Amino acid sequence: MTYLNAITEGGPDTPLFFTFHGTGGDEHQFHSFARDLMPGATVISPRGDVQENAANRYFRRTGEGVFDMEDLARAVARMAGFVADAQASRRPGRTIGLGYSNGANILAATAFAHPHLFDAMILMHPLVPFTPAPQPGLAGKRILITAGRQDPICPAPRTQALADWFTAQGATVDLFWHQGGHEIRQEEVARIGALLVA
């Protein structure tokens, strides 16, 4: 399984770092950002394979905040295969995922079904409008969620509910708020950097 993607190969035994863009982004949106965060890591950034009004996405939706659950299941299966194939050919010591908005949603949804794929996840402004089934395989995973308290796309109660759900699965969760909306702010970028060097 493959996607159009950007790849920067790292050295042997280095982490494998996946980035997932937001709606309307592409494989370049966070690729250099990840390279700067973890010099030497192998960075892989897939482009979403569906479009909404010419904007790239990883799965379809039927309205703002309303997922097409059948297409989400398709996307999760495809993404899990893509990540697993990359791992099999490189055998990294650890695998990290970073996603923003729609990219955070496909990252989270993939982890719900395939918790073994990622050791750490950075979910920037995620929206998960449903309660996932329990997933004990997430125990011990490190998860950073960043969000804006005034985000009109990802309401704060939904973000808190997602953080609480991950915590209930035994994951180590850091929930970082800024006072803005859906934009990425410098203070959350600093928190991401702190997670990766810890």
C-alpha positions in Angstrom: 0.0 0.0 0.0 1.3 3.4 -0.8 0.5 7.1 -1.1 2.0 10.0 -2.8 4.6 11.0 -0.2 7.7 12.8 0.8 10.5 10.7 2.3 13.8 11.8 3.9 15.8 8.7 4.9 17.6 8.8 8.2 20.5 6.8 9.4 20.4 3.2 10.7 18.5 2.6 13.9 17.0 6.1 13.9 13.3 6.8 14.7 10.6 6.6 12.0 8.6 9.8 12.0 5.3 10.1 10.1 3.6 13.4 9.4 -0.1 13.9 8.4 -1.3 17.2 6.9 -4.5 19.0 7.6 -7.3 19.5 5.1 -5.9 21.3 2.0 -2.3 20.5 2.9 0.0 18.1 1.3 3.0 15.9 2.0 5.2 19.0 2.4 3.1 20.8 5.1 5.0 19.3 8.1 7.8 17.3 6.4 10.6 19.9 7.0 9.2 20.6 10.4 9.6 17.0 11.4 13.2 17.0 10.0 14.0 20.0 12.1 12.4 18.4 15.2 14.3 15.2 14.9 17.4 15.5 12.7 18.6 12.2 11.5 15.2 10.5 11.7 13.5 8.9 8.7 10.6 11.2 7.9 7.7 10.0 5.8 4.8 12.3 4.9 1.9 10.8 2.9 -0.6 12.9 1.0 -4.3 12.2 1.6 -5.9 10.2 -1.1 -9.3 11.9 -1.2 -10.3 15.4 -2.1 -13.0 17.7 -0.9 -13.5 20.7 -3.2 -9.9 20.2 -4.4 -8.5 20.0 -0.9 -6.5 16.9 0.1 -7.9 14.8 2.9 -7.3 11.3 4.3 -11.0 10.3 4.5 -14.4 11.7 3.5 -16.9 13.5 5.6 -20.5 14.3 5.1 -20.5 17.7 6.8 -18.3 19.8 9.2 -17.4 17.5 12.0 -19.4 14.6 10.5 -17.2 11.6 9.4 -18.1 9.2 6.7 -17.4 6.2 8.9 -17.3 3.7 6.1 -14.6 5.7 4.3 -12.8 6.2 7.6 -12.6 2.5 8.0 -11.1 2.2 4.5 -8.6 5.0 5.2 -7.5 3.4 8.5 -6.9 0.0 6.8 -4.9 1.6 4.0 -2.9 3.8 6.4 -2.1 0.9 8.7 -0.8 -1.0 5.8 1.3 1.9 4.6 2.9 2.4 8.1 3.5 -1.3 8.6 5.2 -1.6 5.2 7.6 1.3 6.1 8.4 -0.2 9.4 9.1 -3.7 7.9 11.6 -2.3 5.5 13.4 -0.2 8.1 12.8 -1.8 11.5 13.1 1.4 13.5 13.6 1.6 17.2 10.5 3.6 17.6 7.8 5.2 15.4 6.3 8.6 16.0 3.3 10.2 14.4 2.4 13.9 14.1 -0.8 15.1 12.6 -2.8 18.3 12.4 -6.6 18.5 12.1 -7.7 15.9 9.6 -4.1 14.5 9.8 -4.5 14.2 13.6 -7.8 12.4 13.0 -6.4 9.7 10.7 -3.5 9.3 13.1 -5.8 8.8 16.1 -8.2 6.6 14.2 -5.3 4.3 13.0 -4.1 4.0 16.6 -7.5 3.1 17.8 -7.5 0.0 15.6 -3.7 -0.7 15.4 -2.2 0.6 18.6 1.1 -1.2 18.0 2.1 1.0 15.1 3.0 4.1 17.0 5.1 4.5 20.1 4.3 8.3 20.5 1.7 10.5 18.8 1.4 14.3 18.5 -2.3 15.2 17.8 -2.6 18.8 16.9 -6.2 20.1 17.0 -7.9 16.7 16.6 -11.6 16.1 16.4 -13.0 12.7 17.1 -16.8 13.0 17.2 -17.4 9.5 18.6 -16.3 7.4 21.5 -13.9 4.7 20.4 -14.1 1.2 21.7 -11.7 0.4 24.6 -8.1 -0.3 23.4 -5.8 -1.7 26.0 -3.0 -1.8 23.4 -2.5 1.9 23.9 -1.3 1.4 27.5 2.1 3.1 27.9 2.0 5.1 24.7 3.0 8.7 24.9 0.5 11.1 23.5 0.6 14.9 23.2 -2.7 16.7 22.3 -2.5 20.4 21.4 -5.6 22.5 21.0 -7.1 26.0 21.1 -9.7 26.8 23.7 -11.6 28.9 21.2 -11.3 26.5 18.3 -14.6 26.6 16.3 -13.7 23.4 14.4 -12.6 21.2 17.3 -14.7 22.1 20.3 -12.8 22.1 23.6 -15.2 19.5 25.3 -14.4 17.0 22.4 -10.7 17.5 22.8 -10.9 17.0 26.6 -13.1 13.8 26.0 -10.4 12.4 23.7 -7.6 13.1 26.2 -9.7 11.5 28.9 -10.3 8.4 26.7 -6.6 8.0 26.0 -5.8 8.3 29.7 -8.4 5.6 30.5 -6.6 3.3 28.1 -3.4 3.7 30.1 -1.6 6.0 27.8 0.6 8.8 29.1 -1.2 11.9 27.9 -0.2 15.6 27.9 -3.0 18.0 26.9 -1.7 21.4 26.0 -4.1 24.4 25.4 -3.5 27.7 23.9 -6.0 30.5 24.1 -6.6 30.8 20.3 -8.5 28.8 17.8 -7.6 26.3 15.1 -4.3 28.0 14.2 -0.9 26.5 15.3 0.9 28.7 17.8 4.5 29.0 18.7 3.9 27.8 22.3 2.4 24.5 21.1 5.4 24.0 18.7 7.7 24.5 21.7 5.7 21.8 23.6 6.0 19.4 20.7 9.8 19.9 20.7 9.9 19.3 24.5 8.1 16.0 24.1 10.5 14.7 21.5 13.6 15.4 23.4 12.3 14.0 26.7 
